[in-house]
């Protein structure tokens, strides 16, 4: 399930759009320079050769390496939209469309409900934002644990 076993002609142009978006973001992340171009080439090559989870991980390592000297917000957003698009396009194939839609609707509802309840009861925007941050952190940790189990990186019974 996590292996790259498709040939190049089995990909559609829609699947290449997030990769192209991430590559463009990498080029402009280093104020069009050599490091950005090399990073863009690496992410495209990784997308062709590696499973999606490793490509996204490599993308985040490259983002961390390229943003040491500063960055522009739109370049980071472009890269993250591309990396997120890779995940979104691969997810229905791995888990099924209904599961993905259910998960997205649940998470959006959870965030809106949490922010709304805290904001209405406290009338404080910063407290609502803090509650949203905490819920987001807990959801991220849950996804991290789920990925570890999915990849078989957890030993023992679960």
C-alpha positions as CSV (number, residue, x, y, z in Angstrom):
1,X,0.0,0.0,0.0
2,X,2.8,2.4,0.7
3,X,5.1,1.4,-2.1
4,X,5.5,3.1,-5.4
5,X,4.4,0.5,-7.9
6,X,2.9,2.6,-10.8
7,X,4.6,3.4,-14.0
8,X,4.9,7.0,-15.3
9,X,2.1,6.7,-17.8
10,X,-0.4,5.7,-15.1
11,X,-0.3,9.2,-13.6
12,X,-2.8,11.8,-14.6
13,X,-2.0,15.5,-15.0
14,X,-4.2,16.3,-12.0
15,X,-1.9,14.2,-9.8
16,X,1.1,16.3,-11.0
17,X,-0.5,19.7,-10.2
18,X,0.4,19.6,-6.4
19,X,3.9,18.5,-7.2
20,X,4.3,21.4,-9.7
21,X,2.8,23.8,-7.1
22,X,5.3,22.6,-4.5
23,X,8.2,22.8,-6.9
24,X,7.3,26.4,-7.9
25,X,7.1,27.3,-4.2
26,X,10.5,25.8,-3.6
27,X,12.0,27.8,-6.4
28,X,10.7,31.1,-4.9
29,X,11.3,30.1,-1.3
30,X,15.0,30.8,-1.8
31,X,14.5,34.0,-3.8
32,X,14.8,32.2,-7.1
33,X,18.2,30.7,-6.6
34,X,20.1,27.5,-7.0
35,X,19.0,25.9,-3.7
36,X,15.3,26.4,-4.6
37,X,15.8,24.9,-8.0
38,X,17.7,21.9,-6.5
39,X,14.9,21.5,-3.9
40,X,12.3,21.6,-6.6
41,X,14.1,19.0,-8.6
42,X,14.5,16.8,-5.5
43,X,10.8,17.0,-4.6
44,X,9.7,16.1,-8.2
45,X,12.2,13.2,-8.3
46,X,11.1,12.0,-4.9
47,X,7.5,12.1,-6.0
48,X,8.3,9.8,-8.9
49,X,10.5,7.4,-7.0
50,X,9.3,7.4,-3.4
51,X,6.0,6.7,-1.6
52,X,3.9,9.9,-0.9
53,X,4.6,9.9,2.9
54,X,8.3,10.1,2.3
55,X,8.0,12.7,-0.4
56,X,6.0,15.0,2.0
57,X,8.5,14.4,4.8
58,X,11.3,15.3,2.4
59,X,9.4,18.4,1.4
60,X,9.1,19.5,5.0
61,X,12.8,18.9,5.7
62,X,13.6,21.0,2.6
63,X,11.3,23.8,3.8
64,X,13.1,23.8,7.2
65,X,16.5,24.0,5.4
66,X,15.5,26.8,3.1
67,X,13.8,29.0,5.6
68,X,16.8,29.5,7.9
69,X,17.6,32.9,6.4
70,X,14.0,34.1,6.1
71,X,11.1,33.5,3.8
72,X,8.0,35.0,2.2
73,X,4.6,33.9,3.4
74,X,3.2,33.2,-0.1
75,X,6.2,30.9,-0.9
76,X,5.6,28.8,2.2
77,X,1.8,28.7,1.5
78,X,2.5,27.6,-2.1
79,X,4.8,24.8,-0.9
80,X,2.4,23.6,1.8
81,X,-0.6,23.7,-0.6
82,X,1.4,21.5,-3.0
83,X,2.5,19.1,-0.2
84,X,-1.1,19.0,1.2
85,X,-2.4,18.4,-2.3
86,X,-0.2,15.4,-2.7
87,X,-1.7,14.0,0.6
88,X,-5.3,14.7,-0.4
89,X,-4.9,13.1,-3.8
90,X,-3.3,10.0,-2.4
91,X,-5.7,9.6,0.6
92,X,-8.9,8.4,-1.3
93,X,-6.8,5.7,-3.0
94,X,-5.5,4.5,0.3
95,X,-8.6,4.7,2.5
96,X,-11.7,5.3,0.3
97,X,-13.5,8.5,-0.5
98,X,-16.2,8.2,2.2
99,X,-13.7,7.8,4.9
100,X,-11.8,10.9,3.8
101,X,-14.9,13.1,3.4
102,X,-16.1,12.0,6.8
103,X,-12.7,12.8,8.4
104,X,-12.5,16.2,6.8
105,X,-16.1,17.1,7.8
106,X,-15.5,15.9,11.4
107,X,-12.3,17.9,11.8
108,X,-13.8,21.1,10.4
109,X,-16.8,20.7,12.6
110,X,-14.6,20.0,15.6
111,X,-12.5,23.2,15.0
112,X,-15.6,25.4,14.4
113,X,-17.5,24.0,17.3
114,X,-14.5,24.4,19.7
115,X,-13.7,27.9,18.6
116,X,-17.4,28.9,18.7
117,X,-18.1,27.5,22.2
118,X,-15.0,29.1,23.7
119,X,-15.6,32.4,21.9
120,X,-19.3,32.7,22.8
121,X,-18.7,31.7,26.5
122,X,-15.7,33.9,27.1
123,X,-16.2,36.7,24.4
124,X,-12.4,36.5,24.0
125,X,-10.9,36.1,20.6
126,X,-7.5,35.1,22.0
127,X,-9.0,32.4,24.2
128,X,-10.9,31.0,21.3
129,X,-7.7,30.9,19.2
130,X,-5.8,29.2,22.1
131,X,-8.6,26.6,22.4
132,X,-8.4,26.0,18.6
133,X,-4.6,25.7,18.8
134,X,-4.9,23.1,21.6
135,X,-7.5,21.1,19.7
136,X,-5.4,21.3,16.6
137,X,-2.3,20.0,18.5
138,X,-4.3,17.1,19.9
139,X,-5.7,16.2,16.5
140,X,-2.2,16.4,15.0
141,X,-0.8,14.1,17.7
142,X,-3.7,11.7,17.0
143,X,-2.9,11.7,13.3
144,X,0.8,11.2,14.1
145,X,0.0,8.1,16.1
146,X,-2.4,6.8,13.4
147,X,0.4,7.2,10.8
148,X,2.8,5.3,13.0
149,X,0.4,2.4,13.3
150,X,-0.4,2.5,9.5
151,X,3.2,2.4,8.6
152,X,3.9,-0.5,11.0
153,X,6.3,1.5,13.1
154,X,4.7,0.6,16.5
155,X,5.8,-2.5,18.2
156,X,3.6,-4.7,20.3
157,X,-0.2,-5.0,20.2
158,X,-2.3,-1.9,19.7
